[in-house]
Amino acid sequence: MSNTILHLADTRGMANHGWLKSAHSFSFAGYYAEDRVHFGALRVLNDDDISGGMGFGEHPHDNMEIITIPLSGALKHQDSMGNSAVIEAGEIQVMSAGTGIYHSEFNANANEAVTLLQIWLFPNKRNVSPRYEQRSLKDWAKINELYQVLSPNQDDQGVWIHQDAWFHMGNFQAGKKQNYTLKKSGSGLYIFVIKGQLEINGNVINTRDGLGIWNTSEFNFKSNTDSEFLVMEVPMEVIL
């Protein structure tokens, strides 16, 4: 019998700092919910809206795998490894914080917002050398078929991280279906709907809802409307 946890969009932790509007699927900053600290190795899933010209000044991270997926607009990134880049909608960025890094993130445009998903995963190795990677999702994008954008393997499709995790994106038309089988025993799936309505193993979720499923290895996806979504396979047991 599979286990599920549903995080409806309007039950997320909400923060409004004027220049930043953020919805937290899991406990973060001033939002804490005892039953929403993490889903296996998935520690943070923030849905951010950053006003033009604004952003996060230089701040530190360590021993965390950090993934950024802009949904609209562009984000300027600088870090203590010497990287300076602009990440745009249709791209994915990964940082392995490892032994420690400093970075800043600002909206690259003065007059329009940037919206993005920022995701943190616990690593499977501590104190690795920090690293940075940025790729275009257009290299792999498909319609009506899940496509991989992240894995633990350097030679696999997508960016890679220090964790046994696999991310897939979906852009499905209404009525389209696909099955998914776990890559690794002991993993679970957390599905986040960017827009639209999905049905997964009989569970219906809508725009900005999140659904976690574990203790099963087979998943059936059906798009009830045109939809975009992110599928994250992560280990359910992690050493913190």
GIHUUR-V322403 format. One line per field, one symbol per residue. ss: DSSP state (a for helix, b for strand, c for the rest). burial: # if it has 16 or more other C-alpha atoms within 10 Angstrom, else .. A space follows every 50 residues. Layout:
ss=???
burial=???
//
This chain:
ss=ccbbbbbcaaacbbbbcccbbbbbcccbccbcccccccbccbbbbbbbbb ccccbbbbbbbcccbbbbbbbbcbbbbbbccccbbbbbccbbbbbbcccc bbbbbbbccccccbbbbbbbbcccccccccbbbbbbaaacccccccbbbb bcccccccbbcccccbbbbbbbccccbbbbbcccccbbbbbbbbbcbbbb ccbbbbcccbbbbbcccbbbbbbcccbbbbbbbbbccccc
burial=.....##.#..##.#....#.#######..#....############### #####.....###########.#######......#############.# #.#######...############...#.#.#.#.##...#..####### ###....#################.##....#....############## ....##########.##...################....
//
